[in-house]
Amino acid sequence: MHRIGYRVVICQAPVLRSVFDLIRSSYLRPILASVDEASTLLHAHPKSTAVVYLCSPQNPTGAVLHVDDVGSLIADVQRTASAVVIDSVYDSYCFTRSLDVRDYGRLPPASVTFVNSMSKNYGAPGIRIGWLVGNSDLIGQLIVRQEYESIAVNGLGQAAAIDLLDAGNSELIARVADGRSQVQDWWLARGNYPELRIDGGTQAALPVLASTDPEKLADDLMLRHDVVVSSSANYRGVSYPFLRLPLGVPRARLDTILSAYDQVHQE
């Protein structure tokens, strides 16, 4: 992106710190914003210098974008000859209508690139295989760059990916959906407010008390209950402290995690 003239990446917040740092290490300036703020920020920069980075379903909030939410933003991107990257690596786990490449027919506009992954959609992070849908010229440049960064994906990984595509991920999706219901029922039974919305993704961002250090809470869960979770400290642009809980683990394990959360958080 820097080589072809981009200088700024407008990121939908919150965003993983590693993504934020990756952008900076690529000589680009990350700006954290809501989707509603992105168009204003886009017009504040010279044409063809800003990229918009969206994530739907978002990690960790589970927020899902619909084409109506970003239609005007994508139109602004096209008018300014900029680009939008839509990180949709959790798109198998959408519990509401989501933005999808099919909203644009066979291919999205030339300025829009969808990114996807075996890691999230098929629960196979070790394979290191993903795919892009977008403008063929841009993807051609990215393929060259990918070969520069990583010589090749190993043959065993490619064979495993083919097997997973053949088998499908319906069982994994069902487990995540069940975990979502389990967490929402638990949250409701505790009398918590506001409602815990999980519109998509494989995690739940559980709010913690403003007076609580989320990293200390995560450490207590790990040291005392053998539960390892991420916290809001792993993200940039967060609006409230939270712990990120997985939804796809077995029901009994998720019960253990939720009970440990209750015990540690109440102390």
C-alpha positions as CSV (number, residue, x, y, z in Angstrom):
1,M,0.0,0.0,0.0
2,H,2.8,2.4,0.9
3,R,4.6,1.6,-2.3
4,I,1.7,2.5,-4.5
5,G,1.0,5.8,-2.8
6,Y,-1.2,5.1,0.3
7,R,-0.2,6.9,3.5
8,V,-3.2,6.5,5.9
9,V,-5.3,3.6,7.0
10,I,-8.6,4.5,8.6
11,C,-9.3,1.5,10.9
12,Q,-12.7,0.5,12.3
13,A,-12.2,0.5,16.1
14,P,-11.5,-1.5,18.1
15,V,-8.7,-3.2,16.3
16,L,-6.1,-5.7,17.4
17,R,-2.9,-4.1,18.6
18,S,-0.9,-6.4,16.3
19,V,-2.9,-5.1,13.2
20,F,-2.4,-1.5,14.4
21,D,1.4,-2.1,14.8
22,L,1.6,-3.9,11.5
23,I,0.1,-0.9,9.7
24,R,2.7,1.4,11.4
25,S,5.6,-0.9,10.6
26,S,4.5,-0.7,6.9
27,Y,5.1,3.1,7.0
28,L,1.4,3.9,7.1
29,R,-0.4,5.9,9.7
30,P,-3.4,4.2,11.4
31,I,-6.4,6.3,12.4
32,L,-9.0,4.7,14.6
33,A,-12.6,5.6,13.9
34,S,-16.2,4.4,13.9
35,V,-17.7,3.4,10.5
36,D,-19.8,6.6,10.7
37,E,-16.6,8.7,11.1
38,A,-14.7,7.1,8.2
39,S,-16.2,9.2,5.3
40,T,-15.3,12.5,7.1
41,L,-11.8,11.3,7.7
42,L,-11.5,10.0,4.1
43,H,-12.2,13.5,2.7
44,A,-9.7,15.1,5.1
45,H,-6.8,13.5,3.1
46,P,-5.6,14.0,-0.4
47,K,-7.1,11.7,-3.1
48,S,-5.7,8.2,-3.4
49,T,-3.8,8.3,-0.1
50,A,-6.2,6.8,2.4
51,V,-7.3,3.1,2.9
52,V,-10.4,2.2,4.9
53,Y,-10.1,-1.1,6.9
54,L,-13.3,-2.7,8.1
55,C,-13.9,-5.9,9.9
56,S,-17.2,-7.8,9.8
57,P,-18.1,-9.7,11.9
58,Q,-15.7,-7.8,14.1
59,N,-13.2,-9.3,16.5
60,P,-14.0,-9.1,19.4
61,T,-17.3,-7.3,19.6
62,G,-19.1,-9.4,17.0
63,A,-20.5,-6.3,15.3
64,V,-21.8,-7.1,11.8
65,L,-21.9,-4.6,8.9
66,H,-24.7,-4.7,6.4
67,V,-24.2,-3.3,2.9
68,D,-26.6,-0.4,3.9
69,D,-24.2,0.5,6.7
70,V,-21.3,1.0,4.4
71,G,-22.8,1.7,1.0
72,S,-22.2,5.5,1.2
73,L,-18.8,5.0,2.6
74,I,-17.8,2.7,-0.3
75,A,-19.2,5.2,-2.8
76,D,-17.0,7.9,-1.1
77,V,-14.0,5.5,-1.4
78,Q,-14.6,5.2,-5.1
79,R,-15.0,8.9,-5.6
80,T,-11.7,9.6,-3.9
81,A,-9.9,6.8,-5.8
82,S,-9.1,5.2,-2.5
83,A,-9.5,1.6,-1.3
84,V,-11.4,-0.3,1.3
85,V,-10.3,-3.6,2.8
86,I,-13.0,-5.7,4.4
87,D,-11.7,-8.3,6.8
88,S,-14.4,-11.0,6.7
89,V,-12.5,-13.9,8.2
90,Y,-15.4,-14.7,10.5
91,D,-18.1,-14.5,7.9
92,S,-19.3,-18.1,8.4
93,Y,-20.5,-17.0,11.8
94,C,-23.0,-14.3,11.1
95,F,-26.2,-14.4,13.1
96,T,-27.7,-11.4,11.4
97,R,-27.6,-10.3,7.7
98,S,-24.1,-9.3,6.9
99,L,-22.1,-7.4,4.2
100,D,-21.1,-10.0,1.6
101,V,-19.2,-10.0,-1.6
102,R,-22.4,-11.3,-3.2
103,D,-24.0,-7.9,-2.5
104,Y,-22.0,-6.7,-5.5
105,G,-22.8,-9.6,-7.8
106,R,-19.9,-11.8,-8.8
107,L,-17.2,-9.3,-7.8
108,P,-17.0,-6.2,-5.6
109,P,-16.1,-2.8,-7.0
110,A,-12.5,-2.4,-8.1
111,S,-11.7,-0.4,-4.9
112,V,-13.0,-3.1,-2.6
113,T,-11.1,-6.2,-1.5
114,F,-12.5,-9.0,0.8
115,V,-10.0,-11.0,2.9
116,N,-10.9,-14.4,4.2
117,S,-9.1,-17.3,6.0
118,M,-9.1,-21.0,6.7
119,S,-7.9,-20.1,10.2
120,K,-11.2,-18.7,11.4
121,N,-13.9,-20.0,9.1
122,Y,-12.6,-23.6,9.4
123,G,-10.9,-23.5,12.8
124,A,-7.5,-24.3,11.3
125,P,-5.0,-21.6,12.2
126,G,-1.9,-23.7,11.6
127,I,-2.6,-24.1,7.9
128,R,-1.9,-20.4,7.1
129,I,-4.1,-20.3,4.1
130,G,-6.6,-17.6,3.1
131,W,-8.1,-16.1,0.0
132,L,-9.0,-12.7,-1.5
133,V,-11.8,-11.5,-3.6
134,G,-11.3,-8.3,-5.5
135,N,-9.7,-6.4,-8.4
136,S,-7.5,-8.8,-10.4
137,D,-4.7,-6.3,-11.0
138,L,-4.4,-5.5,-7.3
139,I,-4.5,-9.2,-6.4
140,G,-1.8,-9.9,-9.0
141,Q,0.4,-7.4,-7.2
142,L,-0.4,-8.9,-3.8
143,I,0.5,-12.4,-5.0
144,V,3.9,-11.2,-6.0
145,R,4.3,-9.6,-2.6
146,Q,3.1,-12.7,-0.9
147,E,5.8,-14.8,-2.7
148,Y,8.3,-12.2,-1.5
149,E,7.1,-12.5,2.2
150,S,6.5,-16.3,2.2
151,I,8.0,-18.6,-0.4
152,A,5.2,-21.1,-0.4
153,V,2.5,-22.7,1.7
154,N,3.5,-26.3,2.4
155,G,1.8,-29.1,0.5
156,L,0.4,-30.8,3.6
157,G,-1.3,-27.6,4.5
158,Q,-2.8,-27.2,1.1
159,A,-4.1,-30.8,1.2
160,A,-5.6,-30.3,4.6
161,A,-7.3,-27.1,3.4
162,I,-8.9,-29.1,0.5
163,D,-10.1,-31.8,2.9
164,L,-11.6,-29.1,5.2
165,L,-13.4,-27.4,2.3
166,D,-14.8,-30.8,1.2
167,A,-16.0,-31.6,4.8
168,G,-17.5,-28.1,5.4
169,N,-17.7,-26.2,8.6
170,S,-21.4,-26.7,9.6
171,E,-20.5,-28.6,12.8
172,L,-18.2,-25.8,13.9
173,I,-20.7,-23.1,13.1
174,A,-23.4,-25.0,15.1
175,R,-21.0,-25.2,18.1
176,V,-20.3,-21.5,18.0
177,A,-24.0,-20.7,17.6
178,D,-24.7,-22.9,20.7
179,G,-21.9,-21.2,22.6
180,R,-23.4,-17.8,21.7
181,S,-26.8,-18.8,23.1
182,Q,-25.1,-20.3,26.2
183,V,-23.2,-17.0,27.0
184,Q,-26.3,-14.8,26.3
185,D,-28.5,-17.0,28.6
186,W,-25.8,-16.8,31.3
187,W,-25.5,-13.0,30.9
188,L,-29.3,-12.6,31.1
189,A,-29.6,-14.8,34.2
190,R,-27.0,-12.7,36.0
191,G,-29.3,-9.7,35.5
192,N,-26.7,-7.7,33.6
193,Y,-27.5,-4.6,31.7
194,P,-27.1,-3.7,28.8
195,E,-28.0,-6.7,26.7
196,L,-25.0,-8.6,25.5
197,R,-25.2,-8.5,21.7
198,I,-23.2,-11.0,19.7
199,D,-24.3,-10.5,16.0
200,G,-21.4,-12.6,14.6
201,G,-17.9,-14.0,15.1
202,T,-16.5,-16.6,17.4
203,Q,-16.0,-14.6,20.6
204,A,-17.9,-12.6,23.2
205,A,-16.6,-9.4,24.6
206,L,-17.7,-9.5,28.2
207,P,-17.7,-6.1,29.9
208,V,-15.9,-5.8,33.2
209,L,-16.3,-3.2,35.9
210,A,-14.7,0.1,35.1
211,S,-12.7,-0.1,38.3
212,T,-11.3,-3.6,37.4
213,D,-8.0,-4.1,35.6
214,P,-8.9,-6.5,32.8
215,E,-5.4,-7.8,32.5
216,K,-5.3,-8.6,36.2
217,L,-8.6,-10.4,35.8
218,A,-7.3,-12.4,32.9
219,D,-4.2,-13.3,34.9
220,D,-6.3,-14.5,37.9
221,L,-8.4,-16.7,35.5
222,M,-5.2,-18.2,34.1
223,L,-3.3,-18.7,37.4
224,R,-6.2,-19.9,39.5
225,H,-8.6,-21.6,37.0
226,D,-6.4,-22.6,34.0
227,V,-8.5,-20.4,31.8
228,V,-6.6,-18.3,29.2
229,V,-8.5,-15.4,27.6
230,S,-7.6,-12.2,25.9
231,S,-8.5,-8.8,27.3
232,S,-9.2,-5.3,26.0
233,A,-5.5,-4.5,26.6
234,N,-4.8,-6.5,23.4
235,Y,-6.8,-3.9,21.3
236,R,-6.6,-0.3,20.3
237,G,-9.6,2.1,20.3
238,V,-11.7,0.2,22.9
239,S,-14.6,2.1,24.5
240,Y,-14.9,-0.2,27.6
241,P,-12.8,-2.8,29.4
242,F,-13.7,-6.4,28.6
243,L,-12.5,-10.0,28.5
244,R,-12.8,-11.9,25.2
245,L,-14.3,-15.4,25.7
246,P,-14.4,-18.1,23.0
247,L,-17.8,-19.4,21.9
248,G,-16.7,-22.6,20.0
249,V,-15.3,-24.6,23.0
250,P,-17.3,-27.6,24.3
251,R,-20.4,-26.6,26.4
252,A,-18.9,-28.0,29.7
253,R,-15.7,-26.1,29.2
254,L,-17.6,-22.9,28.5
255,D,-19.6,-23.4,31.7
256,T,-16.3,-23.7,33.6
257,I,-15.0,-20.5,32.0
258,L,-18.2,-18.6,32.9
259,S,-18.2,-19.9,36.5
260,A,-14.5,-18.9,36.9
261,Y,-15.3,-15.4,35.4
262,D,-18.1,-15.0,38.0
263,Q,-15.9,-16.1,40.9
264,V,-12.9,-14.0,40.0
265,H,-14.9,-10.9,38.9
266,Q,-17.1,-10.8,42.1
267,E,-14.0,-10.8,44.3
